[in-house]
Amino acid sequence: MADASRLGRITPRERPIVVCLDPGHGGHDPGAVGVRGTREKDVVLDVGLILAGHLRRTPGIQVVMTRQTDRYIPLLSRMYLGSRQRADLFVSIHADAFPDPDVRGSTVWALSGKGASNAAARWLAKSQNSADPILSKWSTSRQDPMLNEVLINMTQTAAMNAAAAAADVMIRGLAGIEGLHNAAVQHANFVVLRAPDVPSMLVETAFISNPQEEQRLRDPEFRQDLAQSMHDAIVAHFVKAPPSGSCWSAANHVLGHHETLTEVARRYGLSVKALRLANNLAQGEEPAGTHLRVPIMDA
């Protein structure tokens, strides 16, 4: 029989960090299609599944996916899933197109409180939202009551700030394997980013309309690299800002004499890249005495 006095001292296990992954398009909606016939829905699903595998092997992280097969999920349903699961981060994965085939590189988007930030953003947001049969009706209306209500909610202000911080880490993570189309976080009115209580970003991994980038997206090794870089960025974001009430917390590690970043990363269950991203470190070894932010994963 258990000792009641001991039971009284047991505290509930803190919750895992929840990440909602959203591979774009699917089913009847192929997304953008490259000149060689590569479909966006296929490459982003593969990246999403690989990324999910990496995250599930990370202690204390729980993964939710909007789709794991070739099926179409309405945009609102994707957004609502992240909210229902109380996700700490929502990441929509895309490989979009642009009329100019020379456009290339990665871009990371967060929700704009005032709509799209530039002409390209307005064009892209329109092309993404028009795929949804419900939302295509909204595009003809003068006002969007749901978005107006969401944007005046202070909860969303906090979520948007957290999303911008996470998106900035994601940009730096992707820069190591793919050139950047935009080096700063971009803002647009994507429907999947509108959840008022979930920090949300949309990642354009590469432009499938660019023949060279389409060829890279067809390469399984490149998709592996994309997923690994996105994983490192997500982990680094949570090292920088562990969600309240989660099983992650942060600690300070002072780099010792003759201690390498590789040794520190291994000790705390990180990749070296994630450790660098979490501490805004450039390439190269850091001197002894450097203060490093590291995670405590009480999973």
Helices and strands as residue ranges (DSSP letters): H 4-7, E 17-23, H 40-56, E 61-65, H 75-84, E 89-94, E 107-111, H 119-129, H 135-138, H 145-151, H 154-174, E 186-188, G 191-193, E 200-204, H 211-217, H 220-240, E 248-254, H 261-267, H 272-279, E 291-297
